[in-house]
Amino acid sequence: MERKRKQKLPTDAPPRTGTGSIPEHRTETDAGPQPAYKDLGFGTGIGTRAGRLLHPDGSFNVRRVDGFWRSLHPYQFMITAPFWKFVLIISAAYVAINSGFTALYLLAGPGQLSGEVAGAPFHDRFFHAFFFSAQTLTTVGYGSVSPVGMAANVIAAFEAMTGVLVFAIAAGLFYGRFAKPSAYIRFSREALIAPYRNGLNSFQFRIVNGRRSDLIELEVLVTLMWHEMDQGKLSQRFIGLSLERKSVNLFPLNWTIVHPIGPDSPLYGHTPEALQAMHAEFLIMIKAYDETFAQTVHVRRSYRADEVVWGRKFVPMYYTDEAGAIVLEVDKTGMHQEAALYPMPVPAAEALS
């Protein structure tokens, strides 16, 4: 028995628009390249207090709450932590280990280290032992201070072994951070509603490779999320946006990613106020192949409704110089100028309830 197809809107029907919902014009049972997505992994009951699903740096707006020991993954944390936090932790660990062995040298009693002055104040003894500990931990060994007693020799032997292990771990962490494949794709700070062609407007944002490495086989997926009432409950809805071009083979210049706002677009007939009332958010996922690391990399980004500027277009980013070389001005990634939009249909007066 043939599956019943969802009834389409007639072409002469007024657009179903407003601040309450976005119609899913085409689904998997309808012909066309724009399927409706019911979920993107975030569920449908998050609510509007979440603010946004993706931060501008691509990280998820999710804070995990779990048992301390179950959620403790030191290696993963050190590999993914911001660089300033990584350096701070390494430095704090270095000072803590040296301070611990310094305490052991002091507990061993006076006269265990050469050059120690009898009856010296505590702070002089502390720094004398601390700098000896630093020399032993790093295997520098200047020779100006050396262990004398049996207790100090035993402590120094264990500290030398600890230093070898600790610096091996630190070197592995540094290598893991630098060897981890990652892409630095710069996005325009704002997305635009810009004139397109044939009387249509479009949703646009621009990207450029922020590094000198070569990215190839780029693929992009843009999904629109909004809130609407469903049987008296506020729910999230997701729908994929059809793009003018969803992939490129090479990425030597910039790429302006365009979603034409035609009659079959979920943005058709909506105003800035309508998208903000629905807490709309455009979720972007990009996949590319990095030739430097010979691995696939992923980049995420999102634009909220208040980060979409209407009636603007991007300025050109590159030109050809006198020698015939193409000059790419990366700093112009987010620069745009005023542009007149084509007339938009008047949205119906629907309210979010």
Secondary structure, 3 states (H helix, E strand, C coil): CCCCCCCCCCCCCCCCCCCCCCCCCCCCCCCCCCCCCCCCCCCCCCCHHHCCCECCCCCECCCCCCCCCCCCCHHHHHHHCCHHHHHHHHHHHHHHHHHHHHHHHHHCCCCCECCCCCCCCHHHHHHHHHHHHHHHHCCCCCCCCCECCHHHHHHHHHHHHHHHHHHHHHHHHHHHHHHCCCCCEEECCCEEEEECCCCCEEEEEEEEECCCCCEEEEEEEEEEEEEEEECCEEEEEEEECCCCCCEEEECCCCEEEEEEECCCCCCCCCCHHHHHHCCCEEEEEEEEEECCCCEEEEEEEEEEHHHEEECEEECCCEEECCCCCEEECHHHCCCEEECCCCCCCCCCCCCCC
